Each structure stands twice: as structure tokens, then as C-alpha cells.
């Protein structure tokens, strides 16, 4: 299974990719919305989940999640943020019902979140 990791902080993105790899998934990295859309197209039908920072380059990423899901309906998206869920929900950056993990996270926390996302 491939997991697209979209985060504009290269150091965190590399760490997340390492964690994803340790869990037996194949990581695909993207640093911005354009790279994420290109990666989804380049791996057509082969991206199984997306890990998406709630804020990319100072902008909310909800629109990117919607765009990715239009290209690939039903694509599971795990939002990530250094802020607690209640803060990003209150600020309108993530809808209450969306999957979410707070950064920094452990490999075990990521395993649990991706497992729930897979269903």
C-alpha cells in the first residue's frame, strides 16, 4: 500500500516517510499541493491513503484534500497538525469528522491512525 505524505517541512516529511516505511507501507512524498496532485496522477490508482498537513505554505489544505478526492473518490485522508484537533476544528481548518493525528506522533500512534483510516 502506498501512502502519499504531503507536508511543506522536509525534515518532518522525511520522518513521516520513515515511519510509514517502518509500518510496511510505501511512502510517496510531496512538499506542496502541486507536487501532491502530480504524485497522485503519476501513481494512478496506486495511492491508497494520504497524510496531509492541515496548513501548507500558510494556507489551509482542506481544498487540496477535496481536489485529491475528486481525482480519486473515496481516497482516505489523514490530516496532521502540530496543533490539537480542537484548535484546528475550531479554526475551521479541519472538519470534525475528518481523520486527524497531532504532530509529533509516534510510530505506534501513526499505526493506529492509519489502521483506523483503512477501516
Helices and strands as residue ranges (DSSP letters): E 2-6, H 10-22, E 26-30, H 33-42, E 47-53, E 55-56, E 59-60, H 62-71, E 76-81, H 85-90, E 99-102, H 107-118
